[in-house]
Amino acid sequence: MDGPARMWISAIPSLDPDTREVVLDLDQTSGDSAERMARMLLNRGHEGEEGVFYLLPEDLAARYERTGNRLAVSLLARRDVLAQELAAHPAALRAHLDRLPRDPLDDGRVVLVRRETVTDFVPAERDGFQQPVLLIDHSVGHSDGPVALPELVSLFERQEAGVVVVAAPRAAQD
């Protein structure tokens, strides 16, 4: 279920019905080790409004990349932060850290999740940051089939899923 089926450009009505956001799906039941690592870092978030958590860019950051009509979003984490978080986890998950691709712009970071879609959407920019990426953290399993954005938004509105706001610092080489 990777790829476009797990990335949308849309408004989240209960947050701001007038602003289009980049929304990624993070499933608590995912078997993907890198996605599980990204989810571990969500515990470092600070709650804002009910059900909405904010992460510092040092814990988890997003990066936008545009190639033609495709917009890609990567979730990046510092290798040392992940190593610290993984210390109490099984060795198999810790070993996966060494196999993660390095961030081409920052050797101290790794790429945990990368998704892309065809769109003309251009993230807004302010004060050296691009528009944050929203992650919907839920437990509707992959075995249930692909989860559509309306279902994810409904889970959030029923307080059965959380939204995590991930900062997107402007890359120095953009």
Number of C-alpha atoms within 10 A of each C-alpha: 10 12 13 13 16 19 23 21 18 15 16 23 12 10 12 10 11 10 11 18 20 21 23 27 21 22 22 16 14 17 11 11 16 20 18 17 20 20 19 14 17 19 12 15 17 14 14 11 9 9 14 19 20 20 19 13 15 12 21 26 22 25 22 24 13 16 9 9 10 13 19 18 21 20 25 25 25 20 19 13 15 20 15 10 16 18 11 9 10 9 10 9 15 19 12 12 18 12 10 16 12 18 17 10 11 11 11 14 23 25 21 23 21 18 19 22 18 14 14 12 15 13 18 11 13 10 7 11 15 19 23 23 25 24 22 22 21 18 14 20 14 14 8 7 9 13 16 13 20 10 11 21 20 14 18 20 16 10 12 15 20 21 27 25 26 24 23 24 19 17 15 7 5 6
